Amino acid sequence: MAVSTSGWAGEAQAAQRTVSEMNEQGIANSLNALSKLEAATAAVSPTGWAGLAEGVERTARKMNEQGVANTLNALSKLEAAAAVVSPVGWKRLAEAAERTVREMNEQGVANSLNALCTLEAAAAVVSPVGWKRLAEAAERTASEMKPQEIANSLNALSKLEAAAAVVSPLGWAGLAEAAERTASQMKPQEIANSLNALSKLEAAAAAMSPTGWAGLAEAAGRTAGEMTPQNVANTLNALCKLEAVSAAVSPVGWAGLAKAVERTASQMNEQGISNTLYALGILPAASTELSSSARKELEAAAEREAANMTSEGRWMTLQGCAKLKLRIPSALSE
C-alpha cells in the first residue's frame, strides 16, 4: 500500500525526534532510506537535516564498512544534509572510509568512490593513505563488480586525481578486464560513463584489450536508442578520442548513434551540442549517417545554445559546423 504525503511527514518527524539517540547504524540507515524516498526527504526540516549531520559527526568513528559506504552514498544525493555536515564531520567520515575500506565489498567501494567525486568537502580531507587504500580496494574488488559498479568506479577515478594516481598497473588491468566482462550488460548511462572515463584515464585505456574495445563499441550501438542527450554527447565525445573503440563500431552502430543525435539534439545543453558537433566533425563514419532532419536539428540546437557557450565551446562548434557544412549560429558569425 502506498504511503501518503502525511504518512511520510510523520515518519520524517519521528526520525527527527529520535536522531540524537540514534547509533551509527541508525544514522546510516536513516540517510540511506531518505536518499531513496523523495516524499520523505521533502518532509525533513532544516533542524532534522542538522540533527542527521550532527549524527554523522558523532557516530562516524563507530561505523562499519557498510555504514560508511551507505552514508557517503546517501550524502552525495542529499544536498540538504551534505550542506550542513561540519568540517569535523567530513574529517571523521573520511577517516572512517580509510579505516573500513579494506573490508568493503565491490558495491561499497564503487559507491564510496562515486560519492567522493561528488562530495568535494569529503574528498578534500581524504589522506594519501586513504586514497591508496581506496585504489587498492578497487583493484581487489574489480573482478566482482557489476556493470553499474565498474562504470561508477571508472567515472569516479576519472574525476579523482588523487585516487587515480595511486592505482597500480594491476589495478588498471583489473578494471579494464571488468569493463570488458560487463560491457554486454551495461545500460545507456553506464556505457556512456565508461567510455567518457576511459577517454580521460590513459592508464586504464592502455590496459583495454581489442576484445574489450569491441565489446564497448557494440554496447554503444546497442544502447544508443535509449541514451539521454548527455549520454549521446558524452559517448560521441569519447569515441572521437578513443580510436581503438571508434574503429570497432559497426555501420549499424554508427547509424544508431546518428539517429540518437537526431532524437536528442533539441534537448542538448550548450556543452552537449558543442561536444557533439566537434565529435561528429572528427568521426566521418558517424556524420555520414546523419539524415537531413538530424542536420537541421543540430543547426537549430547550435543556434539556440551558442550564446551560452564558453569560448572553448564556441570554437568547437565552429570547427564542427565547418567540417559538417552546417549553418554557423548567428551569435558566432558576427
C-alpha positions in Angstrom: 0.0 0.0 0.0 1.3 3.5 -0.9 2.3 5.8 1.9 0.5 9.2 1.9 2.3 12.5 2.0 1.1 13.0 5.6 2.4 9.5 6.3 5.9 10.3 5.1 5.8 13.6 7.0 5.0 11.6 10.2 7.9 9.2 9.5 10.3 12.1 9.0 9.2 13.9 12.1 9.6 10.7 14.1 13.1 10.3 12.8 13.9 13.9 13.7 12.7 13.4 17.3 15.0 10.4 17.8 18.0 11.3 15.8 20.0 12.5 18.8 19.6 8.9 20.3 20.5 7.0 17.1 23.6 4.9 17.0 25.9 4.6 13.9 23.7 2.0 12.3 20.6 4.2 12.8 22.2 7.2 11.3 23.5 5.3 8.2 20.2 3.6 7.7 18.1 6.8 8.0 20.3 8.6 5.5 20.3 5.7 3.1 16.5 5.4 3.3 16.0 9.2 2.8 18.2 9.2 -0.3 15.7 6.8 -1.9 12.4 8.3 -0.7 11.8 11.7 -2.2 8.5 12.2 -0.4 10.1 11.6 3.0 13.0 13.8 2.1 10.7 16.8 1.4 9.2 16.4 4.9 12.6 16.8 6.7 13.0 20.2 8.3 16.3 22.1 8.4 16.5 21.1 12.1 16.1 17.5 11.0 19.0 17.7 8.5 21.2 19.4 11.0 20.5 16.6 13.5 21.4 13.9 10.9 24.5 15.8 10.0 25.5 16.0 13.7 24.7 12.3 13.9 27.3 11.6 11.2 29.9 13.5 13.1 29.0 11.8 16.4 28.9 8.2 15.1 31.3 8.1 12.1 34.1 6.6 14.2 32.0 3.6 15.1 30.5 2.9 11.6 31.4 -0.4 9.9 32.3 -0.6 6.2 28.7 -0.8 5.0 27.6 2.1 7.2 30.4 4.3 5.9 29.7 3.4 2.2 25.9 3.9 2.7 26.4 7.2 4.5 28.7 8.6 1.8 26.4 7.4 -1.0 23.4 9.0 0.7 25.1 12.3 1.4 26.1 12.6 -2.3 22.4 12.5 -3.1 21.0 14.6 -0.2 22.2 18.1 -0.7 20.3 19.5 2.3 22.1 17.1 4.6 25.6 17.4 3.0 25.3 21.2 3.2 25.2 21.1 7.0 27.9 18.5 7.7 30.6 20.2 9.6 34.3 20.1 8.7 34.9 17.8 11.6 32.1 15.6 10.4 33.7 15.3 6.9 37.1 14.6 8.5 35.7 11.8 10.7 33.8 10.3 7.8 36.9 10.4 5.6 38.9 8.7 8.3 36.1 6.1 8.7 36.4 5.4 5.0 40.1 4.9 5.3 39.7 2.7 8.3 37.0 0.4 6.8 37.6 0.3 3.0 39.7 -2.9 3.2 36.6 -4.7 4.3 34.2 -3.1 1.8 32.7 -5.3 -0.9 32.6 -4.2 -4.5 29.4 -2.2 -4.1 30.7 -0.4 -1.1 34.0 0.5 -2.9 32.1 1.7 -6.0 29.6 3.7 -4.0 32.3 5.3 -1.9 34.4 6.4 -4.9 31.3 7.6 -6.7 30.2 9.6 -3.7 33.7 11.2 -3.1 33.8 12.5 -6.7 30.6 14.5 -5.8 31.3 15.4 -2.2 34.2 17.9 -2.5 34.3 18.6 1.2 34.8 14.9 2.0 37.3 14.3 -0.8 39.4 17.3 0.3 40.1 15.6 3.7 40.9 12.1 2.5 44.5 11.4 3.3 47.1 10.0 0.9 46.8 6.7 2.8 43.0 6.8 2.4 43.3 7.3 -1.4 45.9 4.5 -1.6 43.5 2.1 0.3 40.6 3.1 -1.9 42.7 2.4 -5.0 43.7 -0.9 -3.6 40.1 -1.8 -2.8 39.1 -1.0 -6.4 41.8 -3.4 -7.6 40.7 -6.1 -5.1 37.0 -6.0 -5.9 37.1 -5.2 -9.7 36.6 -8.8 -10.7 33.3 -9.0 -8.8 31.9 -5.6 -9.9 28.6 -5.4 -11.7 28.1 -3.2 -14.8 27.0 -0.2 -12.7 29.7 -0.6 -10.2 32.5 -0.7 -12.8 31.0 2.2 -14.7 30.7 4.3 -11.5 34.3 3.4 -10.4 35.8 4.3 -13.7 33.8 7.5 -13.8 34.9 8.4 -10.3 38.5 7.7 -10.9 38.4 10.0 -13.9 37.5 12.8 -11.6 39.5 11.9 -8.5 43.1 12.5 -9.5 44.5 11.6 -6.0 42.9 8.2 -6.3 43.7 7.5 -9.9 47.4 8.5 -9.3 47.9 5.6 -7.0 46.1 2.8 -8.9 48.7 0.2 -9.8 49.1 -1.3 -13.3 47.5 -4.4 -12.0 44.6 -2.3 -10.7 44.1 -0.7 -14.1 44.3 -4.2 -15.8 41.6 -5.5 -13.4 39.3 -2.6 -14.0 39.8 -2.9 -17.8 39.0 -6.6 -17.6 35.9 -5.8 -15.6 34.7 -3.3 -18.2 35.3 -6.0 -20.9 33.4 -8.6 -18.8 30.4 -6.4 -18.1 30.0 -4.3 -21.3 27.4 -6.5 -22.8 25.2 -5.9 -19.8 25.7 -2.1 -19.5 22.8 0.3 -19.7 23.0 3.5 -21.7 24.4 5.7 -18.9 26.8 3.1 -17.8 28.3 2.7 -21.3 28.4 6.5 -21.8 30.2 6.9 -18.4 32.6 4.1 -19.0 33.7 5.4 -22.4 33.9 9.0 -21.1 36.1 7.9 -18.2 38.3 5.8 -20.4 38.9 8.8 -22.7 40.4 10.5 -19.7 42.2 7.6 -18.0 45.2 6.8 -20.2 46.4 4.0 -17.9 43.0 2.3 -18.0 42.6 2.7 -21.7 46.1 1.3 -22.3 45.1 -1.8 -20.4 42.0 -2.5 -22.6 42.2 -5.4 -25.0 40.9 -5.4 -28.6 38.1 -7.6 -27.3 37.3 -5.1 -24.6 37.1 -2.2 -27.1 34.9 -4.3 -29.4 32.5 -5.1 -26.5 32.2 -1.4 -25.6 31.7 -0.5 -29.3 28.9 -3.0 -29.6 27.3 -1.8 -26.4 27.4 1.9 -27.6 25.5 0.9 -30.7 23.1 -1.4 -28.8 22.1 1.3 -26.2 22.1 4.4 -28.4 18.4 4.3 -28.9 17.8 4.7 -25.2 20.5 7.3 -24.4 19.7 10.7 -22.9 21.1 13.8 -24.6 24.1 13.9 -22.2 24.7 10.2 -22.8 24.8 10.8 -26.6 27.1 13.8 -26.3 29.5 12.0 -23.8 29.6 8.9 -25.9 30.5 10.7 -29.2 33.0 12.9 -27.3 34.7 9.8 -26.0 34.6 8.0 -29.4 36.4 10.9 -31.1 39.3 10.5 -28.6 39.4 6.7 -28.4 40.5 5.4 -31.8 40.6 1.8 -30.7 36.9 1.7 -29.9 35.7 4.0 -32.7 37.4 1.7 -35.1 35.3 -1.2 -33.8 31.9 0.5 -34.1 29.9 -1.2 -36.8 27.9 0.6 -39.5 24.8 -0.3 -37.7 26.2 1.2 -34.5 27.1 4.4 -36.2 23.6 4.6 -37.7 22.1 4.1 -34.3 24.2 6.9 -32.8 23.3 9.2 -35.7 19.6 8.5 -35.0 20.2 9.2 -31.3 21.7 12.6 -32.3 18.6 13.4 -34.3 16.4 12.4 -31.4 18.2 14.2 -28.6 19.8 17.3 -30.2 16.8 19.5 -29.3 17.3 18.8 -25.7 21.1 19.2 -25.5 22.6 22.0 -23.4 25.4 24.2 -24.7 28.2 21.8 -23.7 26.4 18.8 -25.1 25.8 20.4 -28.5 29.3 21.8 -28.9 30.9 18.4 -27.9 28.6 16.6 -30.3 29.3 18.9 -33.3 33.0 18.7 -32.7 33.0 14.9 -32.3 30.9 14.4 -35.5 33.3 16.5 -37.4 36.1 14.1 -36.4 34.0 10.9 -36.9 33.1 10.6 -40.6 31.6 7.2 -40.0 29.0 8.8 -37.8 28.5 12.1 -39.7 27.8 10.3 -43.0 24.9 8.6 -41.3 23.2 11.9 -40.3 19.9 12.4 -42.0 18.8 15.8 -43.3 16.5 16.0 -40.4 19.3 15.4 -38.0 21.4 18.1 -39.6 18.6 20.6 -39.2 18.2 19.6 -35.5 21.9 20.2 -35.0 21.7 23.6 -36.6 18.7 24.6 -34.5 20.4 23.4 -31.3 23.6 25.3 -32.1 21.6 28.4 -32.8 19.7 28.1 -29.6 22.7 27.5 -27.3 25.5 29.4 -29.0 25.1 32.5 -26.8 25.5 30.3 -23.7 28.7 28.6 -24.8 32.2 29.0 -23.3 35.0 30.2 -25.6 36.1 26.6 -26.0 32.5 25.5 -26.7 32.2 28.2 -29.4 35.5 27.2 -31.0 34.4 23.5 -31.0 31.0 24.5 -32.5 32.7 26.5 -35.3 35.0 23.6 -36.0 32.2 21.1 -36.1 29.9 23.2 -38.3 32.7 23.8 -40.7 33.5 20.2 -41.1 29.9 19.1 -41.3 29.0 22.0 -43.6 26.3 23.2 -41.3 25.0 26.8 -40.9 27.1 28.8 -38.4 25.0 30.1 -35.5 24.2 33.8 -35.8 25.8 34.5 -32.4 29.1 33.1 -33.7 29.1 34.6 -37.2 29.4 38.2 -36.0 
